[in-house]
């Protein structure tokens, strides 16, 4: 498999989930911020936002007894293998947005990591734990992609620069996921950064009405799930 980022096996543009996972990668220790359930949730949210931008899913305008069902649009699945499983799930039957995030998130992590390795943004390397046990770890791949993403989000949240639609989506998802404070070394955390992140969660980005409805629903669902998870952890 090629690791040249200019010639990936999948030639499509990076998905939002790829860029989000790359942002959450910590090159110092080879792990992802928010690893576990929070990471699963935010990746699933990013995929839904991408599908909405492509007019491949829509969300119920008002809640029903099943919550806020997401339904598929179109007859053929997306060409991108990272987006296809989520679309196929909602094509089988409408499902509440939070339930969809819970169902699809875990399978997205390995597939998204594989895509980042394929594009050369991350690489796998063999290491030994305690000098004895061989393990496979992730390391920075040496492309400029992550630095560019960090710089764009930092300019938006720290400097107050006006973001493009993709940067706004990344910053809004990061804010809703609760992972922004973990990026403090590169995107200094402050009350102003918190407020700008919240504003991007709620902002109207001028996209198509259906896509905007999905984005807002996804961001609200992520924020609710973070609050619920935090409260559950404090109650233990």
Order of alpha helices (4+ residues) and beta strands (2+ residues): alpha-beta-beta-alpha-beta-beta-alpha-beta-alpha-beta-beta-alpha-alpha-alpha-alpha
